[in-house]
Amino acid sequence: MQGCLPLRLAGIAMAFVAHGAYAATTLTMATEYPATSMPGQGVSTFADLVRAKTAGEVIIDASYDASKGIKSADMIDAVEARKVDAGDAFAGALAGKYPLFGVSSLPFLADSLSKARNLNKAARPAYEKLLAAHGQKLLYTTPWPASGIWSKKKLDSVAALKSLSIRTYDATSQAVMQKAGARAQNISFADAMPLIASGEVNAVLSSGDGGAGRKLWEHLPHFAEINYAMPVSIATMNLEAYQALDARTRRAIDQAAAQTETEQWKRIDGRLQQNYANMRKNGVAINTAVPLAVRKALKDAAADSVKAWKAAAGPEADAILKPPAKKR
């Protein structure tokens, strides 16, 4: 009888598997950013919540640092083609092909957390509509801390601004920096890092968050707080992958996504000071009093950005930027 016990247990285990008790569904999710960055933490938070809410029946197989070879600019197409089931992408990078996503990185439009929240809320229906047209579902958005300029030398004059060879993160920021007199390239972090290391690029438009994740202080020890924009990253999921799940699991995915969004927008609150502390610890000189002449040069260069974005984004642009109705 005792010799039959292992066979009985094996049979029971196989029966459980046959009934789906141990048959987990694995979904892949990619981002080009480090696990320690805001988007990276969003992906890991979402993955943990999905596992918890489905009791381990759905596993999010997350990858970071563009290890799947997919950069933000290509993420919507990759998710649509099911190269990955879900992905996180910097919205500004998506704007090269889908201009609508450029709204969050428009210069000096949302230069505070409250403005960024309002802009994100206004843009969300348009994001959802565009993603649905590409067979996808918006999961959540992740805010970035305000963008500043990392540089080799202190940004203390208009001449210093014009001496920059700067990596920017979308076509709009490239145009702004070029109009301000700098040499600018709109390239991903993955492509920029070798150029930064070689000295060909001597400045980067990014937040303290993005720069810290890439250890920019190893090459660019100065940071100028210009509050250029507070852009977002977008997390999206292939609709067929989502619809293949049963109703209970889809609800769990929805709840995990909503909770991740809430956590991400809470997380941003103290992120700036955390970043600054980390940057100072690593020898970065943070300039919070950028000369007015430099700020004016940048704002003058950005003057036509909203108009240009509206023309590229189409009819939904006006609705997104329409001031909210005042409560009576």
One Martini backbone bead per residue (centre of mass of N, CA, C, O) as a GRO file, in nm:
protein
  328
    1MET     BB    1   0.059   0.063  -0.021
    2GLN     BB    2   0.297   0.260   0.009
    3GLY     BB    3   0.385   0.233  -0.297
    4CYS     BB    4   0.116   0.393  -0.397
    5LEU     BB    5   0.136   0.687  -0.295
    6PRO     BB    6   0.299   0.837  -0.516
    7LEU     BB    7   0.092   0.777  -0.738
    8ARG     BB    8  -0.146   0.926  -0.608
    9LEU     BB    9  -0.013   1.205  -0.589
   10ALA     BB   10   0.041   1.234  -0.889
   11GLY     BB   11  -0.255   1.220  -0.972
   12ILE     BB   12  -0.350   1.466  -0.815
   13ALA     BB   13  -0.163   1.671  -0.949
   14MET     BB   14  -0.269   1.622  -1.239
   15ALA     BB   15  -0.559   1.707  -1.175
   16PHE     BB   16  -0.499   1.995  -1.097
   17VAL     BB   17  -0.375   2.077  -1.366
   18ALA     BB   18  -0.623   2.000  -1.541
   19HIS     BB   19  -0.796   2.226  -1.362
   20GLY     BB   20  -0.579   2.485  -1.325
   21ALA     BB   21  -0.433   2.521  -1.046
   22TYR     BB   22  -0.116   2.534  -1.192
   23ALA     BB   23  -0.199   2.710  -1.453
   24ALA     BB   24  -0.015   2.951  -1.551
   25THR     BB   25  -0.012   3.277  -1.680
   26THR     BB   26   0.213   3.429  -1.911
   27LEU     BB   27   0.321   3.773  -1.928
   28THR     BB   28   0.472   4.010  -2.116
   29MET     BB   29   0.696   4.290  -2.006
   30ALA     BB   30   0.823   4.611  -2.123
   31THR     BB   31   1.122   4.822  -2.076
   32GLU     BB   32   1.383   5.075  -2.113
   33TYR     BB   33   1.394   5.091  -1.805
   34PRO     BB   34   1.487   5.081  -1.504
   35ALA     BB   35   1.380   4.938  -1.208
   36THR     BB   36   1.439   5.223  -1.041
   37SER     BB   37   1.247   5.366  -1.196
   38MET     BB   38   0.939   5.471  -1.233
   39PRO     BB   39   0.855   5.266  -1.456
   40GLY     BB   40   0.986   5.020  -1.323
   41GLN     BB   41   0.807   5.034  -1.064
   42GLY     BB   42   0.544   5.000  -1.214
   43VAL     BB   43   0.591   4.718  -1.327
   44SER     BB   44   0.644   4.574  -1.053
   45THR     BB   45   0.379   4.652  -0.919
   46PHE     BB   46   0.191   4.521  -1.124
   47ALA     BB   47   0.303   4.234  -1.102
   48ASP     BB   48   0.244   4.195  -0.798
   49LEU     BB   49  -0.064   4.249  -0.813
   50VAL     BB   50  -0.139   4.029  -1.012
   51ARG     BB   51  -0.044   3.792  -0.847
   52ALA     BB   52  -0.222   3.850  -0.597
   53LYS     BB   53  -0.514   3.879  -0.744
   54THR     BB   54  -0.461   3.571  -0.887
   55ALA     BB   55  -0.304   3.368  -0.713
   56GLY     BB   56  -0.076   3.306  -0.949
   57GLU     BB   57  -0.224   3.274  -1.241
   58VAL     BB   58  -0.066   3.546  -1.307
   59ILE     BB   59   0.233   3.629  -1.488
   60ILE     BB   60   0.471   3.889  -1.495
   61ASP     BB   61   0.723   3.914  -1.738
   62ALA     BB   62   0.976   4.124  -1.664
   63SER     BB   63   1.154   4.389  -1.845
   64TYR     BB   64   1.461   4.575  -1.869
   65ASP     BB   65   1.667   4.787  -2.041
   66ALA     BB   66   1.592   4.680  -2.330
   67SER     BB   67   1.630   4.352  -2.336
   68LYS     BB   68   1.421   4.311  -2.593
   69GLY     BB   69   1.483   4.558  -2.802
   70ILE     BB   70   1.267   4.776  -2.689
   71LYS     BB   71   1.166   5.086  -2.748
   72SER     BB   72   0.946   5.327  -2.694
   73ALA     BB   73   0.883   5.404  -2.998
   74ASP     BB   74   0.804   5.070  -3.045
   75MET     BB   75   0.579   4.964  -2.844
   76ILE     BB   76   0.306   4.969  -2.985
   77ASP     BB   77   0.391   4.784  -3.219
   78ALA     BB   78   0.482   4.543  -3.038
   79VAL     BB   79   0.206   4.494  -2.901
   80GLU     BB   80   0.040   4.459  -3.158
   81ALA     BB   81   0.239   4.211  -3.257
   82ARG     BB   82   0.316   4.040  -2.991
   83LYS     BB   83   0.612   4.058  -2.876
   84VAL     BB   84   0.440   4.168  -2.644
   85ASP     BB   85   0.179   4.198  -2.412
   86ALA     BB   86   0.338   4.437  -2.268
   87GLY     BB   87   0.404   4.800  -2.203
   88ASP     BB   88   0.649   5.057  -2.153
   89ALA     BB   89   0.632   5.416  -2.242
   90PHE     BB   90   0.751   5.701  -2.352
   91ALA     BB   91   0.553   5.941  -2.480
   92GLY     BB   92   0.752   6.120  -2.642
   93ALA     BB   93   0.855   5.884  -2.826
   94LEU     BB   94   0.570   5.821  -2.956
   95ALA     BB   95   0.528   6.103  -3.110
   96GLY     BB   96   0.669   6.045  -3.382
   97LYS     BB   97   0.404   5.864  -3.470
   98TYR     BB   98   0.214   5.976  -3.213
   99PRO     BB   99   0.151   6.298  -3.137
  100LEU     BB  100  -0.044   6.291  -2.895
  101PHE     BB  101   0.188   6.195  -2.682
  102GLY     BB  102   0.327   6.498  -2.658
  103VAL     BB  103   0.173   6.664  -2.435
  104SER     BB  104   0.340   6.605  -2.162
  105SER     BB  105   0.618   6.742  -2.314
  106LEU     BB  106   0.540   7.021  -2.313
  107PRO     BB  107   0.671   7.323  -2.268
  108PHE     BB  108   0.569   7.481  -1.978
  109LEU     BB  109   0.276   7.355  -1.911
  110ALA     BB  110   0.358   7.114  -1.690
  111ASP     BB  111   0.525   7.249  -1.394
  112SER     BB  112   0.332   7.070  -1.212
  113LEU     BB  113   0.159   6.832  -1.051
  114SER     BB  114  -0.130   6.943  -1.089
  115LYS     BB  115  -0.104   6.992  -1.395
  116ALA     BB  116  -0.030   6.701  -1.471
  117ARG     BB  117  -0.289   6.569  -1.374
  118ASN     BB  118  -0.489   6.729  -1.551
  119LEU     BB  119  -0.365   6.654  -1.824
  120ASN     BB  120  -0.394   6.347  -1.796
  121LYS     BB  121  -0.702   6.344  -1.767
  122ALA     BB  122  -0.762   6.484  -2.044
  123ALA     BB  123  -0.592   6.263  -2.224
  124ARG     BB  124  -0.693   5.971  -2.172
  125PRO     BB  125  -0.920   5.922  -2.384
  126ALA     BB  126  -0.723   5.953  -2.626
  127TYR     BB  127  -0.535   5.726  -2.557
  128GLU     BB  128  -0.746   5.498  -2.560
  129LYS     BB  129  -0.836   5.533  -2.854
  130LEU     BB  130  -0.561   5.487  -2.992
  131LEU     BB  131  -0.501   5.206  -2.871
  132ALA     BB  132  -0.756   5.062  -2.976
  133ALA     BB  133  -0.669   5.101  -3.282
  134HIS     BB  134  -0.409   4.897  -3.180
  135GLY     BB  135  -0.507   4.660  -2.991
  136GLN     BB  136  -0.544   4.822  -2.701
  137LYS     BB  137  -0.480   4.876  -2.342
  138LEU     BB  138  -0.494   5.089  -2.093
  139LEU     BB  139  -0.350   5.078  -1.782
  140TYR     BB  140  -0.120   5.312  -1.717
  141THR     BB  141   0.037   5.588  -1.559
  142THR     BB  142   0.361   5.767  -1.545
  143PRO     BB  143   0.530   5.992  -1.372
  144TRP     BB  144   0.764   6.246  -1.405
  145PRO     BB  145   0.987   6.431  -1.320
  146ALA     BB  146   1.119   6.710  -1.381
  147SER     BB  147   1.286   6.849  -1.634
  148GLY     BB  148   1.631   6.874  -1.702
  149ILE     BB  149   1.989   6.963  -1.712
  150TRP     BB  150   2.248   6.774  -1.802
  151SER     BB  151   2.607   6.848  -1.751
  152LYS     BB  152   2.941   6.915  -1.773
  153LYS     BB  153   2.862   7.210  -1.734
  154LYS     BB  154   2.755   7.488  -1.619
  155LEU     BB  155   2.434   7.653  -1.647
  156ASP     BB  156   2.513   8.017  -1.658
  157SER     BB  157   2.441   8.073  -1.972
  158VAL     BB  158   2.376   8.125  -2.301
  159ALA     BB  159   2.648   8.021  -2.396
  160ALA     BB  160   2.622   7.746  -2.255
  161LEU     BB  161   2.369   7.657  -2.407
  162LYS     BB  162   2.508   7.677  -2.699
  163SER     BB  163   2.732   7.444  -2.618
  164LEU     BB  164   2.537   7.222  -2.648
  165SER     BB  165   2.517   6.855  -2.670
  166ILE     BB  166   2.190   6.727  -2.681
  167ARG     BB  167   1.974   6.509  -2.533
  168THR     BB  168   1.656   6.428  -2.638
  169TYR     BB  169   1.296   6.297  -2.621
  170ASP     BB  170   1.184   6.479  -2.865
  171ALA     BB  171   1.097   6.681  -3.122
  172THR     BB  172   1.034   6.929  -2.952
  173SER     BB  173   1.297   6.944  -2.778
  174GLN     BB  174   1.482   6.963  -3.017
  175ALA     BB  175   1.370   7.230  -3.133
  176VAL     BB  176   1.416   7.404  -2.883
  177MET     BB  177   1.725   7.369  -2.859
  178GLN     BB  178   1.791   7.474  -3.141
  179LYS     BB  179   1.662   7.759  -3.104
  180ALA     BB  180   1.865   7.814  -2.853
  181GLY     BB  181   2.159   7.694  -2.997
  182ALA     BB  182   2.174   7.400  -2.981
  183ARG     BB  183   2.273   7.074  -3.003
  184ALA     BB  184   2.033   6.821  -3.119
  185GLN     BB  185   1.909   6.491  -3.007
  186ASN     BB  186   1.662   6.238  -3.082
  187ILE     BB  187   1.718   5.993  -2.834
  188SER     BB  188   1.772   5.730  -2.673
  189PHE     BB  189   1.932   5.616  -2.403
  190ALA     BB  190   2.067   5.372  -2.533
  191ASP     BB  191   2.200   5.555  -2.764
  192ALA     BB  192   2.335   5.782  -2.578
  193MET     BB  193   2.550   5.659  -2.385
  194PRO     BB  194   2.800   5.634  -2.579
  195LEU     BB  195   2.805   5.947  -2.640
  196ILE     BB  196   2.853   6.035  -2.350
  197ALA     BB  197   3.114   5.871  -2.295
  198SER     BB  198   3.270   6.016  -2.547
  199GLY     BB  199   3.150   6.339  -2.561
  200GLU     BB  200   2.949   6.407  -2.793
  201VAL     BB  201   2.764   6.421  -2.546
  202ASN     BB  202   2.709   6.702  -2.290
  203ALA     BB  203   2.386   6.651  -2.268
  204VAL     BB  204   2.062   6.616  -2.081
  205LEU     BB  205   1.720   6.564  -2.111
  206SER     BB  206   1.610   6.517  -1.774
  207SER     BB  207   1.560   6.371  -1.499
  208GLY     BB  208   1.674   6.259  -1.206
  209ASP     BB  209   1.564   5.977  -1.253
  210GLY     BB  210   1.681   5.904  -1.531
  211GLY     BB  211   1.979   5.975  -1.459
  212ALA     BB  212   2.015   5.785  -1.216
  213GLY     BB  213   1.958   5.517  -1.368
  214ARG     BB  214   2.233   5.598  -1.559
  215LYS     BB  215   2.462   5.749  -1.416
  216LEU     BB  216   2.535   6.050  -1.521
  217TRP     BB  217   2.756   6.147  -1.311
  218GLU     BB  218   3.000   6.012  -1.463
  219HIS     BB  219   2.970   6.268  -1.697
  220LEU     BB  220   2.730   6.466  -1.558
  221PRO     BB  221   2.772   6.694  -1.280
  222HIS     BB  222   2.522   6.868  -1.387
  223PHE     BB  223   2.209   7.041  -1.271
  224ALA     BB  224   1.925   7.200  -1.422
  225GLU     BB  225   1.641   7.369  -1.297
  226ILE     BB  226   1.371   7.415  -1.543
  227ASN     BB  227   1.094   7.282  -1.570
  228TYR     BB  228   0.999   7.179  -1.858
  229ALA     BB  229   0.858   6.895  -1.764
  230MET     BB  230   0.585   6.637  -1.684
  231PRO     BB  231   0.597   6.352  -1.795
  232VAL     BB  232   0.490   6.039  -1.941
  233SER     BB  233   0.408   5.704  -1.908
  234ILE     BB  234   0.295   5.410  -2.090
  235ALA     BB  235   0.067   5.144  -2.022
  236THR     BB  236   0.020   4.847  -2.226
  237MET     BB  237  -0.221   4.610  -2.380
  238ASN     BB  238  -0.309   4.346  -2.539
  239LEU     BB  239  -0.633   4.271  -2.623
  240GLU     BB  240  -0.619   3.966  -2.676
  241ALA     BB  241  -0.479   3.893  -2.412
  242TYR     BB  242  -0.704   4.007  -2.233
  243GLN     BB  243  -0.959   3.851  -2.364
  244ALA     BB  244  -0.843   3.556  -2.293
  245LEU     BB  245  -0.942   3.614  -2.029
  246ASP     BB  246  -1.122   3.594  -1.772
  247ALA     BB  247  -1.330   3.794  -1.597
  248ARG     BB  248  -1.180   3.776  -1.324
  249THR     BB  249  -0.896   3.844  -1.439
  250ARG     BB  250  -0.963   4.116  -1.567
  251ARG     BB  251  -1.036   4.252  -1.302
  252ALA     BB  252  -0.754   4.219  -1.178
  253ILE     BB  253  -0.606   4.385  -1.389
  254ASP     BB  254  -0.765   4.647  -1.346
  255GLN     BB  255  -0.696   4.680  -1.045
  256ALA     BB  256  -0.388   4.681  -1.076
  257ALA     BB  257  -0.374   4.928  -1.261
  258ALA     BB  258  -0.518   5.135  -1.077
  259GLN     BB  259  -0.320   5.100  -0.836
  260THR     BB  260  -0.064   5.177  -0.983
  261GLU     BB  261  -0.141   5.463  -1.055
  262THR     BB  262  -0.179   5.562  -0.768
  263GLU     BB  263   0.111   5.494  -0.671
  264GLN     BB  264   0.267   5.669  -0.880
  265TRP     BB  265   0.136   5.950  -0.795
  266LYS     BB  266   0.244   5.925  -0.506
  267ARG     BB  267   0.552   5.872  -0.555
  268ILE     BB  268   0.625   6.157  -0.682
  269ASP     BB  269   0.619   6.349  -0.443
  270GLY     BB  270   0.922   6.252  -0.313
  271ARG     BB  271   1.122   6.215  -0.557
  272LEU     BB  272   1.290   6.469  -0.590
  273GLN     BB  273   1.442   6.457  -0.314
  274GLN     BB  274   1.561   6.178  -0.358
  275ASN     BB  275   1.721   6.247  -0.610
  276TYR     BB  276   1.890   6.481  -0.496
  277ALA     BB  277   2.028   6.314  -0.276
  278ASN     BB  278   2.159   6.112  -0.470
  279MET     BB  279   2.312   6.314  -0.645
  280ARG     BB  280   2.483   6.447  -0.422
  281LYS     BB  281   2.618   6.181  -0.329
  282ASN     BB  282   2.739   6.173  -0.649
  283GLY     BB  283   2.837   6.491  -0.715
  284VAL     BB  284   2.601   6.673  -0.785
  285ALA     BB  285   2.532   6.990  -0.920
  286ILE     BB  286   2.257   7.187  -0.815
  287ASN     BB  287   2.062   7.419  -1.010
  288THR     BB  288   1.799   7.639  -0.880
  289ALA     BB  289   1.938   7.922  -1.023
  290VAL     BB  290   1.869   7.988  -1.310
  291PRO     BB  291   1.912   8.210  -1.526
  292LEU     BB  292   1.691   8.418  -1.676
  293ALA     BB  293   1.819   8.415  -1.961
  294VAL     BB  294   1.790   8.109  -1.997
  295ARG     BB  295   1.486   8.083  -1.953
  296LYS     BB  296   1.407   8.277  -2.181
  297ALA     BB  297   1.538   8.127  -2.416
  298LEU     BB  298   1.362   7.870  -2.382
  299LYS     BB  299   1.077   8.002  -2.396
  300ASP     BB  300   1.115   8.131  -2.672
  301ALA     BB  301   1.174   7.856  -2.819
  302ALA     BB  302   0.871   7.740  -2.714
  303ALA     BB  303   0.632   7.923  -2.823
  304ASP     BB  304   0.532   7.711  -3.078
  305SER     BB  305   0.470   7.421  -2.964
  306VAL     BB  306   0.162   7.399  -2.929
  307LYS     BB  307   0.083   7.465  -3.217
  308ALA     BB  308   0.240   7.230  -3.349
  309TRP     BB  309   0.097   7.002  -3.196
  310LYS     BB  310  -0.190   7.053  -3.288
  311ALA     BB  311  -0.137   7.005  -3.591
  312ALA     BB  312  -0.038   6.704  -3.546
  313ALA     BB  313  -0.274   6.577  -3.354
  314GLY     BB  314  -0.543   6.726  -3.398
  315PRO     BB  315  -0.875   6.758  -3.288
  316GLU     BB  316  -0.809   6.660  -2.979
  317ALA     BB  317  -0.626   6.888  -2.871
  318ASP     BB  318  -0.830   7.103  -2.774
  319ALA     BB  319  -0.969   6.929  -2.556
  320ILE     BB  320  -0.718   6.885  -2.377
  321LEU     BB  321  -0.648   7.215  -2.348
  322LYS     BB  322  -0.901   7.278  -2.222
  323PRO     BB  323  -1.026   7.446  -1.988
  324PRO     BB  324  -1.170   7.394  -1.710
  325ALA     BB  325  -1.457   7.419  -1.571
  326LYS     BB  326  -1.607   7.623  -1.360
  327LYS     BB  327  -1.729   7.622  -1.055
  328ARG     BB  328  -2.047   7.731  -0.914
   0.00000   0.00000   0.00000
